[in-house]
Amino acid sequence: MIRVLLADDQVLVRGGFRALLDCQPDIEVVGEADDGEQAVELTCRLVPDVVLMDIR
């Protein structure tokens, strides 16, 4: 299972990625962050394999 954290300030973008990833049997979305500070905190706490983030 690949554990993914989504980080984007736009709720619709995160929702779109979540909908796409939730359909994959070997991927689990473990959390969502709406800013960089929250992304760092969740990454430390949840220890995902991959973080998908908006760089702006």
C-alpha angles and dihedrals in degrees: 000000000000112000113213132191117199119212121183134125092225114083093203093054092050090047092051093051091046092051091050095045095043088064091061114090095209098047127079122188102217098181151345130227128192098199140024096258092054090045091057092047093049092045090055093046101039100031098211122193092227135022116203107199144167109240097210 
